[in-house]
Amino acid sequence: MNRIRRITQLVFLALALSLSPGAAAGGPAAPTPTGARAELRQLLDASAEAVARYEGLGLRAEATVRAFYRQHESTTYWVADSGWTPRAREALALLHRSADVGLDPARYSRPPFTDLPAQVPVPAADLARAELHLTDALLQYLHELRYGLLTAHTLTPRPTADSLTAQATADLLHAALAAPDLAPALLRNQPTARAYRLLQSAWVQALHQSPLDSARLMQDTTAGFRRVALNLERLRWSAPADSEYAVVNIPAYRLQLVRDGRVVLTHRVIVGKPEFPTPVLSSEVVVFVVAPEWRVPYSIAVREFLPELRRDPGYLSDHHYRLYDGRNRPVNPWHINWKKITPETFVYAIRQRAGSFNALGNVVFYFPNQHTVFLHDTPARAAFRLADRALSHGCVRVENPFKLADYLLRREGRARELVGLYQRVKAHEKQTFRLQRSLPIYLRYYTCETDNGRLVFLPDVYHQDAQLAAALFENS
């Protein structure tokens, strides 16, 4: 069944159910149908025949559904003799609006929703089957609302349930059922991080202002659904949640320092070229250094410096670099036959002394990570005026980095050290400042964000959206 047909069926069902002869929405729950309870108990039985019937239902969250009914296998939550209860209609309406949270409504459509017979009373077997399928759809929705559809930072589908999450997700649905209002209780399981809340709220506002219906919305990429959905998925994986943190959004070419939900500092940044992408990571700034020496990474040395040295060994001294051998002894580059040196036989270290010409600029901020990237100043400050600032080898160059250094010292009551800091920079004398309180830092990749409550779509610098979209939507 194609996507549009499934969405249309779900919309039709929601409308039809609003006219069904069950109790009015918001009223007391309808009596649990005795026949449906018996059918449900049989389907959940541990016998081989029952297990085969249960597996034949095609539930997507089988283990979680069993966990949900484990203590109450004779209780139905969604059906009455006349069909759906008011609470079921509220649940179905929420699933129909799942685009509000960046999830495709087609994922939560089930054939029993539309196959439920119109006669009253409804056959007990149909009621039990519909009961389980609605529970299955809600548990899948809850799990994906909370954790996302894919394993974090991969294109691998996340299992709907495992031994760690099945009971936890089932408990979330039970808790929502105990709340006065089901839909708000379910929606409270979204991430609470600032970036997620801002994007989801802006999307709902834009969505409800759009004249497009749900089916058209799923097709019309210009409406923004897929772009928003991709980034809500990314935010479900690991949105910054600390009360104080620095976050670099790579496609925005921007670093923000957030404290207590407010942006207190904003810096333009330069990020890695597409061939040297800045990685997505989480860490903590633990130290910064003024007047740093730059130790050229081996990969840059053989890829960029070696060709220059073959043409002119004076390239190093012209750009304030020095050459060292494997024992850390200075080497005269003019005494080496560079034409015979290959990347495999390059055993030298190249360093650039501190100064205004240094590639790291006047200050560098370090945070532990396996990619050996960091934040740093740069002598090429004119590049911050460019619109496309994917120019580095992977590290993040920061405009006005001394504002960040100033903030880090003042938050620890160390403002008096700022005078010495600037004196060391002026004298090109290296000094290390170890932080008493590390600052969480997140490098992230969001191609959709908000500006004063409005959606902003950003360039897909590293062309990651298409692959993520294929993984998210190919099975919808």
N, C-alpha and C positions, 0 to 999 in steps of 0.2 A: 504494500500500500504506500503510495507516495506521500511526501510530507504535507502537501497542501490538502490532500484528501483527509489525512488524519487530523489536521488542525481544524478543518471544516467540520468534521464529525464531532470534535470536542466542543467547538463553539455551539453547534446544533444541540448537543447533549445538554450543555449548561442552560440553554434557553428552554429546552423541553422539560428539564427537571424543575425549573422555576414554576411550571404549570402543572406539575404532577400532584396527585391527591394526597401526598404526605402531609405531615404537620408543617405549619408555617415556619419559615426561617427564623431562628432566634427563639422559638418556643421550646417546650420540653422535648427531650428525646423520645422518639417513638419506641414502643415496646419491642424488645428483642424477639424476632420470630423464632418460635420453638424449632421448626423444621430446619431453618438455616443453621441454628446452633448445632444440631445433630450432624448435619452435613459437614460443617466446619470441623467438628471433632473428629469425624471420620477421615477427612482430608489430612489432618495434622497427626493422625495416628502413626505409630512407629512401625506398623506391620509392613511387610514387603509390598503388599498390594497397595496400601495407602501411600507409601513412599513413591511408588511408580505413578500413581494418579497425581500426586502433588507435583512431582517433577514434570509431568506432562502439561501442567498449567502454563509453563513458559515464563515463570516469574524471573525477574532480573536480580532480585535480592533475596533469594530463597532462604539463606541462612539468617538474614536479618528479620524476615517475616516470621520464621519459626521462633526467633528470640523474642519477638514482640508478643506472640501468643503463648509463650512458654508457661506462664503462670495463669493464663486465662484462656485456655483453648476452647472453652464453651461460650465465650463472650463475643458477640458481634458489635462492631462500633459504627458501622456505616449503613446498615440495611434494616428496613422494616418490611412488613408484608406488602406494602404498597410500593416498595422500591427504595430509593435513597432516603436517608434521614436528612433533616436540615443541616446537620453537621457535615454530612457527606457532600451536600451541595456547596457548602462553604469551602470544603477541601477541593472540590472539582473546579470551582471558580478561581481558587488560588493557583492551581496547576495551569489553568487557562491563561493566567496573567504572569506566568513564569518568565516571559520576556522582560518584565520589569526588573528582574535581577540578573539578566543576561543569560538566561537558560532557555533553550528552545522548547516551547510547549509540546512539540511532537514527541519529545523524549518520554513524556509522561502519559501519552495516550495509550489506552489498552482496548483491545476488541470488546471485552465484556462491558465496557462503559457504554458502547453503542449497541450491543447485542441484547441488552437487558430487555426481556419481553414487556409489552405494554399492558398485558392483562393483570388484573388484581384479583386474588393475591398472586404474586410472582412465584414461580416454582422454587422450592427451597434450594435445589442444586444450583440454580442460576444465581440466587442471592448469595450463597456461600462463595461461589466462584468470583462474583463481583466484589464481595467483601475483601477477599484475599488480593485481588488485583489492585484495588484502590489502596490498600495498605502497602502493597509492593511499590506502587507509583509514588506514594508519599514518602516512604523510606528512601527510595532512590533520590527523590527531590531533596530531602533533608541532607542526605550524605553529600550530594553534589553542591548544594547551597553552602555547606560548611567547609568542605575540603577541596572542591573542584572536581573536574571530570578526569584530569590527567595527573599522573604522578609529578610532583613539583619539578619544574624546569626540565621536563622531558616531553616526548611525544607519545608516551606509553599510557594507555588507558588505566585509570586507577580502579582497582577492584571495588565493586559496590559494597562489599563487606568482607572482612577478614576476622580472625579470632579476636582482634583488638578493638574493632570498631562496630561489629554487629550488635552486641548488647548495648553499647553506648548510644548508637543511633536509635535503636528500639526504645531506649529510655527517654530519648529526646521527644519521640512521638507521644509516648505516654504522658510526659510532662506537659506537652502542648494540649493534649486532650483534657488534662485536669485544669487548664487555665480557663478563665471566663470566655475568652474569644480565641478560637483556634488559629485563624490566619495570622494575627499579630504575634501570637506565641511562636508559630513556626518561623516567621520572618526574623524573629530575634536571634536565630541561629546563624545569621550572616556574620561575616567578619566585622569587628567593631573599629578597625583601624581607620584613621582619618582619611587616607587617600581612597580607600574603598567607599566609605560613606559619601564622600564628596562626589565621586564618579557615579555611584548608583543613584543618588538623589538627582543629579543633573540629568541623567539618562531618563529617569521616570518623568521629570518635567518636560523634557523634549519629546518623549514618546507620547504623552497624553495630549500634547499640543499638535501632534501629527494627525493628518486626516487619513493616514493609511490604516487599513484594518490589519488584523494579526497575520492573515495569510499573505497579504502583500508585503508586510514587514519582513517576513522570513525570506522573501525573494529579493527585495530591493536593498542592495548593499549600500546605496546612497543614503538610505535612512539611518545608517550607522549601526544597525544591530550587531553585525558581526564584529566591527571594530570595537564596540563597547564590550561585547561578550568576551573577546580575546583578552582584554585588559582586566575585566573583572575576574576572569580565570587566573591570570597572573597574580592579581592581588589576593585571591584566595590562597594561593600557595604560600606567600610569605610577605604580606604587607607589613611595613614598619609599625610597631605597636608600642614602642617605648615612649615615655613622657618627654624625653629629650633625645634628639638624634639628628644626624646629617644624612640626607638622601640625595644621591645623584640620579636624575632621570636621564639616561643616555640620549634618547631621541629628542629631549627638550634642550639638550646642551646646558643643563642648569644644575646647580647644587643649592639645596635649601637646608637651612638649619631650623628645625621645628622644636618648639618647647611648649608643653602644655597645650597642644593643639593649635598653636599659632606659629606662623613663619616669622622668625626674628632676623634672619639673614638670608640673602639671596645672592648667588654668584653665577656669572656666566662661566661655562667651562668648555674646554676642548677635550674631546674623547677620541678613542682609537679609530683609525681608518677601518673601512670594511674588511681589508685584508689583515688587520691587526685589531680585532674588536676588543673593546673594553668588556671584561667579564661581568656577569651578574654575580654578586656575592654579598655576604653579611659579615661584618667584623667590628672592630672597635679601634678608634684612634688612640694609641697609647703613648706616642712620643712625636715631637716634631723637632727639626734641626734647622738652624739658620746658618747661612754661609756654607752650604753643603758642598762636598766634593762629589762629582758624578763619576761613578764607576760604570763604564760602558758595558752593557750586557754582551755576552759572547755572540748572540745571534745578530745584534746590530753591528758588532765589530767586524764580523766576516762578511756580512751582507752589504754594508755601506762603507766601512772604513777601509777594508782591504782593497777594493778597486781604486780608491783614492790614493792609497799608499803605493800601489803599483805605478801610478802616474806621477806622484810627487811625494816623497817621504817627508817633505817640509809641511805637508798638510796638517800634521799634528801640532807643531809649534805655532803655525799660523792661527790655529783655533784654540790655543791654550791647553792642549792635551799633552800628556806624558805617557811614555811606553815603559812597561815593566815586564821582566821575565817571570818564569814560574816560581822563582825564589823571592819575588818582590824586590828585585834589584833594577834600578833604572837602566834602560837600554837606549842607545843612540839609533833611531830609525834609519839613519843614513848608512849604518853598518850592516844592514840586512838586505839580501837580494830578494825583494818582495815578489819578483816575477816567479820565483820558485815556491813561494808560500801558497798553500791551498787551505781551504777551511779545515781540512783534516789535520794539517801540520801547524795551524795557527795556535801557538801556545802562550800568547802574550796577553797582558792586561792593559787596558787603556783607561786613563783617568783624566778628568778635567778639573782643574783647580777652581776654588771658589772665586766668585766675582760676578759682575753684572752680566757677563757673557755666558755664564754657566747655563747649560741646558735645563737644569733644575731651578734656575732662578735663585732667589735669595732665601727660600724656605721650602721645606718638604715635610709632609705629614705621612707618618707610617702607621699601617694597621696590618696585623698578621693575615696572610692569605697565601694560598698555594700558587697563585698566578704572579706573585712578586710585582704587583701594581701598587701605586700610591698616588696621593695628591701632591701637586707641586706647583710652584711658581714657574714663570717662563720669561726669557728676555724678549720673545716675539709677541709682545702684547697687542700689536695691531690686529692679530688674527682674531681677537675677541669681537671685533666689529663685523666679522663675516657671518652670514646667515648659516652656512654649512660649516660646522666646526668639528667634523670627524677627520682629524688631521694627525693624531699622535700614534705612537706605537702600542698603545693600550693603556698607559697611565692617564690620569685625569689632570689636566692643567687648569689652575684656578685663577680667575681674575680677582685682584685685590686680596691676595691670600693673607696679608697682615691683619685684615679685619677678623679673619678666622683665628689667627694666632692670638690676637688681642682678646677675643671672646674666650678662648680656652684658658688663658691665664686668669682673666678676671673672674670666671666662674669658680676658680679655686682660691680667690683672694690673693692673687699673686701679681697684682697690677704694678707693684714696685719693680718687678723684674723687667718691665717693658723698656725702661731706659737702657739697661744693659743689653737687651736684645737688639735695639737699633744701633747701639755702639758697635756691637760685634758685626752686624751686617755691613756697616760703613767701613770697618777695618778688614773685612773679608776674613774674619776669624770664626771658625766653626764653633757652635755651641749647641748642646743637646738639652731639650726641655722635656723631662719625663712627667707625664700627667699623674696626678694623684687619683683622679677619677677619669677613667677612660670614657670616650664619647662613642656610642654606637653609630656605625656608619653603614649605609646600604647603597649598593650600586644596583640600579634596577633598569628595566627595559619596558616602559609603558608608552604605547603609541597613541593613547587617548587619555586625556586628563581634563581638568576643569580650570576655568578662569572666571572668578566671580559668579559661580553657579552655572556657567555655560560650558558646553562641551567644546573641547579643542582637540582636533586631530593632528597628530605630529607625523613627520616623515619616518618611514620604516627604514631606518638607517642601515641596518644589517639584513634586511629582507627576511625577517623571521615570521612575519604575520601569516604568510601564505601556508607555510608548513604547519603552523599551529592551527590555522583555520581548517586545514584538511583533517588533522587529527581530531578536532573538536566536532566537526559537522558531518564527516563522511558517513557516520552511522546513525545520524539523527533521523 
